Amino acid sequence: MSAELLSILALIAMFVVATIFPVNLGALALLGAFLVGTLAAGMDTDAILDAFPGSLFVILVGVTLLFAIATSNGTVDWLVRAAVHLIRGRLAAIPLTVFAVSALLTAVAAIGIPLLVALLICYVGGVVSAFASTVGILGALVPLAVPLLSQARSGRSR
């Protein structure tokens, strides 16, 4: 069996196990990477660890920690209440609010701090998701609007 096929099967197995049992999917993914890397791809431990994106991991942990702190100290709830108060029941104003915040973050990027912008956009995505669930709209789609609207404001396309 090829390493590619084994990788896909391992990914499917990880999703099934994480769905059935209360296991952290990230821990399963690390285990799967080591098993597929060593058994199927013939990689040694150093090569597997070198392929791991350490800087991305630090950013994700930092954003998660920041959002957890903001949630526990009530900042997220305060921001959501303030946003709900500002739109006063006009659901059509939600995309405009997301656009305005994204435009502000894009303006920060013009100063030359892209890592800060990435962290803030992730933070805003979490706040917007909480905001969407508070006003009763589909919260899974609203955070997607943050980077898309940010790209539209800056005039860039990929």
N, C-alpha and C positions, 0 to 999 in steps of 0.2 A: 504494500500500500504506500502511495506517495506521501511525502511530508505535507503537501498542500491539502490532500483529501483528509489526512489525519487531523490537520489543523481545523478544518471545517467541522469534522465530526466531534472534535474536542470542544469546539465552541458551542455546538448544539447541545452536547452533554452538559456543559457548564450551565447553560440557560435552563435546562430541564431540572438539574439538581438544585439550582438556586430558586427555582419556582416552587419546587416541592418541599424543600427543607429550608429552615431559617439560617442560611449560610451566606456569608459575604461574597458577592460575585467577584469582587476585586481579588480576594484571596484565592478563589478558585481559578481566576485567570492567571495569576502568578504561578500557581501550581501547574496549570495546563501548559503555560509557556515553557516551564522547565522540563516537563515530561515530553512534550512534543519536540522541543529543542534537543534534548539529550538522546531520546530514543529514536525519533524519526529523522531528524535533520543531522544528527551526528555532531552537534555543537558541544563545546565544553562550557562549563559554568561561566568562565570569564567572558566568552563570546556572547552568551545570553545576557549577562549583566551589562555588557557594553551596548547592546541593542536597546536596553531599557531607557526611555526618555526621562532622565532624572529631573531636568529643569521643568518639564511639563508636569511631572508628579508634584514638585514643590509648589507650582502655581495652583494646581487643583486643590492641594491640601490647604494652602493659604486662603483661597477663596472660600472653601468649605468652612474653614475655621472662622473666617470673618463673618460669613453669613450665620453660622451657629451662634456667635457672640451677639450679633445684631438681633437675632431672633430671641435669644434668652433675655436680653436686657430691654426688650420692648421696642427697639428702633423700627423693626419691620412693621409691627402692628401700628405704630404711630404714623409711619409713612403711608401705609394703606388707608388708614382713617383719614389722613389729610387729603390723599388723592380722591377718595370717595366723596369727601366733602367738596372738593374743588369741582368735580364733574356734576355734582348735584343730580344724579340719576340719568344723565344724558350718556347713554352707552356709546353713542357715536363719538364722544370726546375721548374715549380710551385710546384709540390709535394715535390721535393727535398728541395726547399726553406722552405716550411712549416715544413718538417721533421727537417731541421737544426735548425729552431727556436724552435720547440718543444723539440728537444734534449737539447738545451741550457736551456730551462725552467725545464726540468727534472733533469738536473745537479744541478740547484738551489735547487730542492727538496731534493737532497742528503745532502745538507747542513743542512736541517731540518727546512725549512720554507714553509710548505705545503699551508698555506693560501695565501702567496705571489704568489706561483705557480698557485693556482687556479685563483687568480685575473689576473695574467699575461696571462694565457691560455684563459680566457674569452676575454681579451683585444686583444690578437693575433687573436682569432676567428673573432672579429669584423674587424680588419685590413685586414685579409685574405679575408673576404667577400667583403670588398670594393675593394681590389686588384682584386678579381675574376670578379667583375662587370666592372672594368676598362679594363681588357684584353679580356672580352667578353666570359667568360666561365660560366657554371652553378654555381652560387655563393652559392646556398643552400647546395651543397654537400661538398664544400671545407672546411668550418669550421668543419665539422664532421671529417675531416682528422687530425685535430690538436690533439685531445685526442687519436685517434686510432694510429697515428704515434708515439705519445709519449709513449703509452703502448708498441708498437712494439720495440722501441728503448731500453726501460728498461727491456725487456724480460719478462714482467709480463702478465698474462692473468687472466681473471675472470671466 
